[in-house]
Structure formats: structure tokens, C-alpha cells
Amino acid sequence: MGSVRNILFVMCDQLRADTLGCMGHPTIKTPYIDALARRGVRFTRAYCQAPVCGPSRMSFYTGRYMTSHGAHYNDVPLRADEWTMGDYLRPLGLRVGLVGKTHFAMDREGFARLGLDHQTPAGKLAAECGFEGWERDDGLHPDQAARRDLAYNVYLRAQGYEGDNPWHSAANSAAGPNGEVLSGWEMRHANLPARVDKAHSETAYMTDRAMAMIAALGDTPWLLHLSYIKPHWPYMAPAPYHALYQAADLPPANRSDAERAAPHPVVGAFMQHDESQAFARDEVRERVLPTYMGLVTEIDDHIGRLMRFLEQQGRLGDTLLVFTSDHGDYLGDHWLGEKELFHEESARIPLIIVDPDPAADSARGSECDALVESLDLIPTFLEVLGGNPEHQRLEGRSLLPFLHGASAAGWRDAAFSELDYAWRRARLILERTPSEARAVMIRTARWKYVSYDGFPPQLFDLEADLLEQQDLGQAPEHASLRAELEARIADWARHRKLRLTMSDDIIARRTDTARQRGILFGQW
Amino acid sequence: MGSVRNILFVMCDQLRADTLGCMGHPTIKTPYIDALARRGVRFTRAYCQAPVCGPSRMSFYTGRYMTSHGAHYNDVPLRADEWTMGDYLRPLGLRVGLVGKTHFAMDREGFARLGLDHQTPAGKLAAECGFEGWERDDGLHPDQAARRDLAYNVYLRAQGYEGDNPWHSAANSAAGPNGEVLSGWEMRHANLPARVDKAHSETAYMTDRAMAMIAALGDTPWLLHLSYIKPHWPYMAPAPYHALYQAADLPPANRSDAERAAPHPVVGAFMQHDESQAFARDEVRERVLPTYMGLVTEIDDHIGRLMRFLEQQGRLGDTLLVFTSDHGDYLGDHWLGEKELFHEESARIPLIIVDPDPAADSARGSECDALVESLDLIPTFLEVLGGNPEHQRLEGRSLLPFLHGASAAGWRDAAFSELDYAWRRARLILERTPSEARAVMIRTARWKYVSYDGFPPQLFDLEADLLEQQDLGQAPEHASLRAELEARIADWARHRKLRLTMSDDIIARRTDTARQRGILFGQW
């Protein structure tokens, strides 16, 4: 057992892995996050299990692949009997709390079928993705659905911001020349400052709430999932973050005429989405990306504030720190907006972990290029805290060896990610039924292969073509490689952890024991 | 809507598809079951989803493949939120009751996690596989675990049979020359009559109980799952059934020296099991099989009694009748005992369905060779009763077209079955971990292919070699066929119904609707 008692699990939403100073971005300023990287390990090949908020998060929270936990998209309820982070960590004595976004949807039908009372302690937890909801806020509150009594709205009004939904009118809108509200939902306003003071932004507020939880818990061990909505759209930042960066600070877009001329059918359908059409215009990138970067630097400032607070509280020495994101953001690369598909801009995630234990000293500041998946976090937490990282429901593996500068024998040689685009216009464009809109990505040390239902595959050579500009999905010389990767996906699909109610250990103890139990078959 | 209001769903345990007169057995007498076949449709290529009681039954009861419902073996709990037959049928107004065996194990851990009270009505049902337990009896009661207050034990004592466990000492044992109890657990006693009168046997008792439930429900619509333990071992029949058949009545064993000399590694390991070693001896077959056949004829007599009762109750005209089994029994064929593997003797099941509706008149007495799976039953029941046979959890398809003599457009061209032998000595012999002991069978119109984890496949040409004597799993000329069948299994594995909490219909309604909900991404 090391010195870790607490876990601060920070997630951003839609933060691209490459949009941090420590991950090689040429212009962005993220000094506090870079400082985390110097104190810990930076994973350069970490992938989310599905490049969409809901399913990606359910993989983080359950430790299982998308088609294992079954919540394939935003707002798809998680089955009532899927275990989540808290189910693993509470038995180890931690309070497991949430501040921010989970995108969890409760399985109301499943609860009703079981006659479950979600006012009981167990029911309340199961209804909140297994977290104590210190501050639950899924982050998007369009006027037509926003709650006036949303905690953040109440807070903003207490600070003097008016209206039913200051989340929109103050934190995610700018002021026009005549004082009119210019909505952040419209990207042409992204260069303007939000109508909220930086001290009252969503990022600031959630950081405040995280500190309040940490202070309130004192010496009780905890996991705090601090889950920022930003830099997710609406792309709107408070001053001065709206104006920190200019078009000249942007790396060039990763896109080519060839990509646009002959796209893969599914990619081509996604290129027809509004967000892709918008980000295909340089004007949009140049208006939005500086603000996207500003929102990241704003988060960075609050990470600095949070670290100072942890130090004051005496928690730096006994708290494991995780900094990550649920997925990336195309931001116009490959002529795409948003996420969902599997290019590095979308499927790769930032992941920095700081283990305060002296055993981790030799690895501080190192980078790790092992193929890592978001579902490795729960096993990591369990191993750090002395639990069982090999629980029969968990499909990942503990990262602790990497945190301690050791090698991990037999580490996976491929990472997987999944897509179900049933909910997107691309499906209608492609005339697929809701059950026919899936894809699986496998990423090995050198190759990325995407197997689509009903369409040809994609193949990229990430050694020769890290920008993924050359799709080898039809290249005759790679036919046997594609067959091999397809077989790897098949093997993976057949060996998911779906036998959840009995562990291998129990099976091993029961093997060939019928006779001892008096069940005497086959006896003459 | 047809005339069906009730469903009598009769299952035998370990009844081979070929051990019925109407299925071509040369000597057995099953006149009442044959009469059902004349009134309904006999399915000649019906397969169970796993040739082991527990997982096969959970597939019948959930309408899902073994690795979808996750209960891979006997006594593996079914996840608390898997739906079962009653969840689909109760909303249609049926009482859904059980008399006999389910082999269901409750997910106690899952229930505890949710804080579920299984004394509530919903909890009680979920704890009993969704059935009202009019008489639950899983059928095997070794002395060391038997309950004195088991209903059948109480009943037997009331009839004058003595002891704590007359299930064993009376119903499943014979009397020796000096009055000693000769246990039915030992197959050498199989030729002797059970110490129970035929009026008090398990089969007789469960039939009595079924009739009591039907009488008690009167005109309330019902599904009754009458689930006999026989002809499952202990192979012990009451007089006169113990002596109806002799060795001369047995078909020859389906086994060859070649099979024994060079078995597939997994089959070879199963051949080392006690039951296989025993049944490899002609003496054992000749002692056991006549009694096995007698137990089937005993069931047949009670099917006749039950049909007369239904007629008296006026229920023949509004009750759908299903007669099937959870799997077969090798009985020494292929040098194997028991079941689990995929030869026709094990994986194929008898299936006869009688639809009383006049729409079914043209199909009466017909045989159907479509590839049918046990998970087709729930969709059939739903269609017959006017429910939704395409519920997103259900992996089967309604058989109603076949019952009405129609063709079913686009019917499946392959059936699947699964094996997890983690619990068996074969795994230890083969030195596999509990997660490495799986296989999947695909059966097409012509071929049967079995894909094993860690071992070569098996392939049989069922047109040329219906007895499955010639394993083409290594035949060079079939390499591309094997690759094709392996790809079919991969496709099947990737497209299991695991997105359980949202239907395709809801997805279709929600597709591309973010804008209507005020979520305005990608807008300039």
C-alpha cells in the first residue's frame, strides 16, 4: 500500500489531447497542467472507448467497453445493474463524490421493473451513476429546457446576473454593441467575451465547489470526480480568456483536398453535418479555435488554483491526481466538426496521472506510449488503494506499473474504441437502420483500422502517416493485414466481460465439484 | 388476434430430439406427443442456445443468447436486470406461472447493491426468474443438500413414503432383494423399478400440480411453464416404465473407432469425464437407455392425461401448446455422456408447437426444417398474443408464420449455440483458465462449424454426414468455407443485443433532433 488515500479525477469535456503545452501544442499556455505532467506520467496513446460524451463517460465510470455497458449514446440509460466507480471504491472506505458532468441517464424502466425505491441510499446512488452528487450539472441548459433552480443559475443570480437562465444569458452569451444578448450557441460570437466575470464562470464555479467538497470531507478519504463542461461548446469564454489567442496562434488545419474529394462513405456523411460544414470554413476555425484555446487556459488557471488549495489542505501528498477528457474535438480537421469518428483528433484523449507516492519518483515527468484505454482508470484506482483490480466486470488493467516507471508484462498490443451513430443524420444519409450504424476501431502500435458495419474499412499507417491523410482501407497490398486486424476485432468482440455474476476465482473453486455436492452423474 | 389466450409451455430436461416416435425413433412409444405433432408443427432443426441446463434455460426465459444474458452455466446468477418471460407477458394480461424446474439462480449481490427488497411483489418475481412459483423444484436433491420440507418430499411422506428425502429414497432409488435402497445415482440400478408408485412419481406429481394451477386460474389467461426434470438422470423409472424397453429396442450407438482414436482436443477431454467413460461401455447403454426411453414414455402418458384435462376444462381451443427440451443427452454417442458439446445428440432439441387457431389448420401435422433457436419462443408468444415480438432485448424471431403454414421472408440462415466449460474437468485437463474455455457453434442448412478458443475448429457436412462422424475442421479443401463461417460468428458476436435500454423506434424518433431540443452545435 502506497501513500494514496484520495483520488482527484478531473475530466474536461471535448479537450483534444494535442491542445496542451505538455502534449506539444505550439502556442497554448497550460503551465499548471504542464506542471502536473512534470510531477507525473503523461500518456501519449490514451484512447476513449467511444468518442461521444455519454458512452465514453459510461466506460470511464464502469470500466467497460461501450457495447459491454450498453449505453451507446448520450441519454441512453445505463442498465440498473451496471456497477460504477463508487461500487468499487466505497468498500475501500472512500466517499465517492461528483462535481460537474456525468451525462448519466438513469434506467427508469429497469428501476420500475425491480420495484426499486430510489429514495433509499442504495437507490439514490444507483440513480446518480454511483456518485454522491455534491454538484451535478450536465452542463448544457438550452432556454427551452433549463431549470431556473439549477444550482449554477441560482448562484449566478446571487452574484447579480439576471434572468431565468443566466447559464445561457450570462455564462454562455456575449453582449452586443447595444447591450443585446448574443448567444454562444452561435459560433460567430465566439470571439466576444462572455457576459460573466471570470470569477463566476462554469469552470470557476465548479472549481469552487470541488474545493468546498474537499474541505468538508477533511480527513475522510475520497474520490472526487471534478468534471468540467469546458472547453465543450458553446465556445464562449469570459475575459480575458476570449482574447488570449489569435488566428496566428492556430496550428494549420489537418485536412487535404484528397480527403474531401473521396471520403469514406461514413466519414463523408459526417462531413455533411452542420458542424462539419461550418468548421470546413477557415473563418469559423479562426473565430472559434482561439476561444477553444482560451477555455483550456482558463481550466489551466483553475487547475493551478486547485493545486494550491490541495497543498494548503495538506492533500498533495496523499492524493492521486488524474487529468483527462472524455474525447477530442475535430475543430475542422479532416473536414469534420465535433467528434464520434476515430481520427486521433477525436478518439485520442489527454491523460496525465500524478501518484504522490515515493515509488513513483523515478517516473515523474516521463511520457508513456503504451496503448491505454479509459477503462484502465478503475483498475488503477483499485490497485493504488489496495483493492482488486481484476474484478470480473472490469475490462481494463491497472496503469500503476507505468506510474512507477516499471514495465507492464504482457501489456495490451491494441486499443479499441466504438461508434454507434444511430442517432445522427449520417445514418439517415446512409439509409441505415438504427441497428446498422456501428463501427469498431482497433489501434496497434503502428496501425489504426476501423471496421464499419455495411461499409469498407479504413486503415491508417500511423508510423508513416500520423496525420491520417492516407486511407489504406482498399489498398490491395494490405489485404492480409486488414484480415488480421478484422480477426483481432472478432476475438475482442467474442471475449467481452459479460459473465458478470461469477468471478473466475469462484469458478476455479467450483470446477469439477459436482461429486462433492452429491450430484453423482456418470457413476455406474 | 387469434384465439390463443393461454400458453402451456412444457419443457423436458435432457430429452433428445430423436427420442420421440414422431421424430423418427424406431421403437419408442410416444403416442400423445405424436398426437401433438399431428395437431401442430414439428421443428426438425431446432437448437438450444447452450447444451447445458442453466444457460439453455436462461436463453429460453430471456429470449437471448448465452453470452448476452451472461449466465454461462448452472448456478451462475442471472443479472438482476435481465428481463424474463413474465416481463413480456404480464403486461398482456397473463398470469405467468411455473411448475417444476428453472435452474435459475438469483443475483444476490446485484439485489443487495440496489437495496432491493425481494419481499415486494416485483422483488419476488425477479427473484424467481419472473415466474409465480406455483411449484418450484429444480429436481435434483442429493441427501446432503435436500430439504425435508421440499413440497414433493412433503407430498411423498403424505402418501406413505418415509424418510427425510423420499425424493431420493423412493422416487429415485430402487429396492434391493433384501429391501435395501439402491440409489438411482448409480446407473447400474437403472433397470430396476423406482420405489415410488407411478402415480406419485415426479412426472406424475408435476402434472398434478400443473392441472391444479390451470383449474385454479379458471378463465384468467395464463402461461404455465410445466418443466419436468425427467428424463434427466437419475435414470430411474417407476414400474411399468422401467421395463417397457429392452436392449433390443435401442438404435445402434452413433460412434466409431476413428472418432475415439483421434478426437478433437476438447471433445477428447470430455471423453475422459466419468459419464463419457461409463457410457462408452455397451453394458451401461444397455442398462440405462431402456429406462431413459421408459421415462420418456411416462412423460408421454402424462401429456395424454394433461390434454384430456385441458379438453375437460375447455382450454384446448384457446391454449398454445409448446413441447420442447432444454438440450439433449449423448447417452454414449460419439463416446460421450451428458451434453454440453454441439453434436446433434446434444444441441438439437425437440420442438412441437400446437396453435389452436383456425389460421394454423393448413400446417397441422407438418414438419418445418427452418433453423430455429430456443430464443424464438418469446417472440412467438408475443406475436400470438398481440404483443411486440421485436422488443430491443429479444434476439429471436416469431415462429408464427411457420405455425400458419406460411414462409417467413428472410428467415435466418444459421443457428448459433454456445459453450463455456470453465466449470468442467475438461478445462483442467486442457490447462485453460476459466475465461479460456469457450466455443461457439454455427449451424447452416448444410454445415456445422464449431469455433473453439485456443483449439482448432470442427466442421461437419450435415448433408453428407448427418451422423457427424467426419470432422472436416482441418480439411484443406474447406479452408475458405471455414473462414466464411468464422466471419459469420464474428458478425454475430459483434451484433448481439446489448443496447437494452432504448429501442430502435425511440432512436429513430430522436435521430438528428438536437436542434429541436435547443442544442445548437455547429451553427455559425
HADDOCK unambig.tbl for C-alpha pairs under 7 A between the chains (distance, minus, plus):
assign (segid A and resid 67 and name CA) (segid B and resid 498 and name CA) 6.29 0.50 0.50
assign (segid A and resid 68 and name CA) (segid B and resid 498 and name CA) 7.00 0.50 0.50
assign (segid A and resid 70 and name CA) (segid B and resid 498 and name CA) 5.40 0.50 0.50
assign (segid A and resid 70 and name CA) (segid B and resid 499 and name CA) 4.42 0.50 0.50
assign (segid A and resid 70 and name CA) (segid B and resid 500 and name CA) 6.65 0.50 0.50
assign (segid A and resid 71 and name CA) (segid B and resid 499 and name CA) 6.34 0.50 0.50
assign (segid A and resid 72 and name CA) (segid B and resid 499 and name CA) 6.73 0.50 0.50
assign (segid A and resid 76 and name CA) (segid B and resid 501 and name CA) 6.60 0.50 0.50
assign (segid A and resid 76 and name CA) (segid B and resid 502 and name CA) 6.37 0.50 0.50
assign (segid A and resid 77 and name CA) (segid B and resid 501 and name CA) 5.82 0.50 0.50
assign (segid A and resid 79 and name CA) (segid B and resid 501 and name CA) 6.73 0.50 0.50
assign (segid A and resid 80 and name CA) (segid B and resid 81 and name CA) 6.55 0.50 0.50
assign (segid A and resid 81 and name CA) (segid B and resid 80 and name CA) 6.55 0.50 0.50
assign (segid A and resid 81 and name CA) (segid B and resid 81 and name CA) 6.17 0.50 0.50
assign (segid A and resid 81 and name CA) (segid B and resid 110 and name CA) 6.37 0.50 0.50
assign (segid A and resid 107 and name CA) (segid B and resid 501 and name CA) 6.88 0.50 0.50
assign (segid A and resid 110 and name CA) (segid B and resid 81 and name CA) 6.39 0.50 0.50
assign (segid A and resid 113 and name CA) (segid B and resid 122 and name CA) 6.60 0.50 0.50
assign (segid A and resid 114 and name CA) (segid B and resid 122 and name CA) 5.38 0.50 0.50
assign (segid A and resid 114 and name CA) (segid B and resid 123 and name CA) 5.88 0.50 0.50
assign (segid A and resid 114 and name CA) (segid B and resid 126 and name CA) 6.89 0.50 0.50
assign (segid A and resid 115 and name CA) (segid B and resid 122 and name CA) 5.31 0.50 0.50
assign (segid A and resid 115 and name CA) (segid B and resid 123 and name CA) 6.64 0.50 0.50
assign (segid A and resid 116 and name CA) (segid B and resid 116 and name CA) 6.08 0.50 0.50
assign (segid A and resid 122 and name CA) (segid B and resid 113 and name CA) 6.60 0.50 0.50
assign (segid A and resid 122 and name CA) (segid B and resid 114 and name CA) 5.39 0.50 0.50
assign (segid A and resid 122 and name CA) (segid B and resid 115 and name CA) 5.33 0.50 0.50
assign (segid A and resid 123 and name CA) (segid B and resid 114 and name CA) 5.89 0.50 0.50
assign (segid A and resid 123 and name CA) (segid B and resid 115 and name CA) 6.62 0.50 0.50
assign (segid A and resid 126 and name CA) (segid B and resid 114 and name CA) 6.89 0.50 0.50
assign (segid A and resid 142 and name CA) (segid B and resid 518 and name CA) 5.33 0.50 0.50
assign (segid A and resid 142 and name CA) (segid B and resid 519 and name CA) 6.43 0.50 0.50
assign (segid A and resid 144 and name CA) (segid B and resid 518 and name CA) 6.60 0.50 0.50
assign (segid A and resid 185 and name CA) (segid B and resid 520 and name CA) 5.65 0.50 0.50
assign (segid A and resid 185 and name CA) (segid B and resid 521 and name CA) 6.64 0.50 0.50
assign (segid A and resid 185 and name CA) (segid B and resid 523 and name CA) 6.95 0.50 0.50
assign (segid A and resid 186 and name CA) (segid B and resid 523 and name CA) 5.33 0.50 0.50
assign (segid A and resid 186 and name CA) (segid B and resid 524 and name CA) 4.99 0.50 0.50
assign (segid A and resid 187 and name CA) (segid B and resid 523 and name CA) 6.07 0.50 0.50
assign (segid A and resid 187 and name CA) (segid B and resid 524 and name CA) 4.58 0.50 0.50
assign (segid A and resid 188 and name CA) (segid B and resid 524 and name CA) 5.21 0.50 0.50
assign (segid A and resid 274 and name CA) (segid B and resid 522 and name CA) 5.35 0.50 0.50
assign (segid A and resid 274 and name CA) (segid B and resid 523 and name CA) 6.82 0.50 0.50
assign (segid A and resid 275 and name CA) (segid B and resid 521 and name CA) 6.49 0.50 0.50
assign (segid A and resid 275 and name CA) (segid B and resid 522 and name CA) 3.52 0.50 0.50
assign (segid A and resid 275 and name CA) (segid B and resid 523 and name CA) 6.70 0.50 0.50
assign (segid A and resid 278 and name CA) (segid B and resid 522 and name CA) 6.15 0.50 0.50
assign (segid A and resid 278 and name CA) (segid B and resid 523 and name CA) 6.98 0.50 0.50
assign (segid A and resid 278 and name CA) (segid B and resid 524 and name CA) 6.66 0.50 0.50
assign (segid A and resid 422 and name CA) (segid B and resid 507 and name CA) 6.94 0.50 0.50
assign (segid A and resid 423 and name CA) (segid B and resid 507 and name CA) 6.09 0.50 0.50
assign (segid A and resid 423 and name CA) (segid B and resid 510 and name CA) 6.51 0.50 0.50
assign (segid A and resid 423 and name CA) (segid B and resid 511 and name CA) 4.22 0.50 0.50
assign (segid A and resid 423 and name CA) (segid B and resid 512 and name CA) 6.12 0.50 0.50
assign (segid A and resid 424 and name CA) (segid B and resid 511 and name CA) 5.51 0.50 0.50
assign (segid A and resid 424 and name CA) (segid B and resid 512 and name CA) 5.10 0.50 0.50
assign (segid A and resid 425 and name CA) (segid B and resid 511 and name CA) 6.61 0.50 0.50
assign (segid A and resid 425 and name CA) (segid B and resid 512 and name CA) 5.17 0.50 0.50
assign (segid A and resid 434 and name CA) (segid B and resid 504 and name CA) 5.63 0.50 0.50
assign (segid A and resid 434 and name CA) (segid B and resid 507 and name CA) 6.73 0.50 0.50
assign (segid A and resid 434 and name CA) (segid B and resid 508 and name CA) 6.67 0.50 0.50
assign (segid A and resid 490 and name CA) (segid B and resid 490 and name CA) 4.90 0.50 0.50
assign (segid A and resid 493 and name CA) (segid B and resid 493 and name CA) 5.95 0.50 0.50
assign (segid A and resid 493 and name CA) (segid B and resid 494 and name CA) 5.59 0.50 0.50
assign (segid A and resid 494 and name CA) (segid B and resid 493 and name CA) 5.59 0.50 0.50
assign (segid A and resid 498 and name CA) (segid B and resid 67 and name CA) 6.30 0.50 0.50
assign (segid A and resid 498 and name CA) (segid B and resid 68 and name CA) 7.00 0.50 0.50
assign (segid A and resid 498 and name CA) (segid B and resid 70 and name CA) 5.40 0.50 0.50
assign (segid A and resid 499 and name CA) (segid B and resid 70 and name CA) 4.42 0.50 0.50
assign (segid A and resid 499 and name CA) (segid B and resid 71 and name CA) 6.34 0.50 0.50
assign (segid A and resid 499 and name CA) (segid B and resid 72 and name CA) 6.75 0.50 0.50
assign (segid A and resid 500 and name CA) (segid B and resid 70 and name CA) 6.66 0.50 0.50
assign (segid A and resid 501 and name CA) (segid B and resid 76 and name CA) 6.62 0.50 0.50
assign (segid A and resid 501 and name CA) (segid B and resid 77 and name CA) 5.83 0.50 0.50
assign (segid A and resid 501 and name CA) (segid B and resid 79 and name CA) 6.72 0.50 0.50
assign (segid A and resid 501 and name CA) (segid B and resid 107 and name CA) 6.88 0.50 0.50
assign (segid A and resid 502 and name CA) (segid B and resid 76 and name CA) 6.38 0.50 0.50
assign (segid A and resid 504 and name CA) (segid B and resid 434 and name CA) 5.63 0.50 0.50
assign (segid A and resid 507 and name CA) (segid B and resid 422 and name CA) 6.94 0.50 0.50
assign (segid A and resid 507 and name CA) (segid B and resid 423 and name CA) 6.09 0.50 0.50
assign (segid A and resid 507 and name CA) (segid B and resid 434 and name CA) 6.73 0.50 0.50
assign (segid A and resid 508 and name CA) (segid B and resid 434 and name CA) 6.67 0.50 0.50
assign (segid A and resid 510 and name CA) (segid B and resid 423 and name CA) 6.50 0.50 0.50
assign (segid A and resid 511 and name CA) (segid B and resid 422 and name CA) 6.99 0.50 0.50
assign (segid A and resid 511 and name CA) (segid B and resid 423 and name CA) 4.20 0.50 0.50
assign (segid A and resid 511 and name CA) (segid B and resid 424 and name CA) 5.52 0.50 0.50
assign (segid A and resid 511 and name CA) (segid B and resid 425 and name CA) 6.61 0.50 0.50
assign (segid A and resid 512 and name CA) (segid B and resid 423 and name CA) 6.11 0.50 0.50
assign (segid A and resid 512 and name CA) (segid B and resid 424 and name CA) 5.09 0.50 0.50
assign (segid A and resid 512 and name CA) (segid B and resid 425 and name CA) 5.16 0.50 0.50
assign (segid A and resid 518 and name CA) (segid B and resid 142 and name CA) 5.33 0.50 0.50
assign (segid A and resid 518 and name CA) (segid B and resid 144 and name CA) 6.61 0.50 0.50
assign (segid A and resid 519 and name CA) (segid B and resid 142 and name CA) 6.43 0.50 0.50
assign (segid A and resid 520 and name CA) (segid B and resid 185 and name CA) 5.67 0.50 0.50
assign (segid A and resid 521 and name CA) (segid B and resid 185 and name CA) 6.61 0.50 0.50
assign (segid A and resid 521 and name CA) (segid B and resid 275 and name CA) 6.49 0.50 0.50
assign (segid A and resid 522 and name CA) (segid B and resid 274 and name CA) 5.38 0.50 0.50
assign (segid A and resid 522 and name CA) (segid B and resid 275 and name CA) 3.54 0.50 0.50
assign (segid A and resid 522 and name CA) (segid B and resid 278 and name CA) 6.15 0.50 0.50
assign (segid A and resid 523 and name CA) (segid B and resid 185 and name CA) 6.93 0.50 0.50
assign (segid A and resid 523 and name CA) (segid B and resid 186 and name CA) 5.32 0.50 0.50
assign (segid A and resid 523 and name CA) (segid B and resid 187 and name CA) 6.08 0.50 0.50
assign (segid A and resid 523 and name CA) (segid B and resid 274 and name CA) 6.82 0.50 0.50
assign (segid A and resid 523 and name CA) (segid B and resid 275 and name CA) 6.70 0.50 0.50
assign (segid A and resid 523 and name CA) (segid B and resid 278 and name CA) 6.98 0.50 0.50
assign (segid A and resid 524 and name CA) (segid B and resid 186 and name CA) 4.99 0.50 0.50
assign (segid A and resid 524 and name CA) (segid B and resid 187 and name CA) 4.61 0.50 0.50
assign (segid A and resid 524 and name CA) (segid B and resid 188 and name CA) 5.23 0.50 0.50
assign (segid A and resid 524 and name CA) (segid B and resid 278 and name CA) 6.66 0.50 0.50
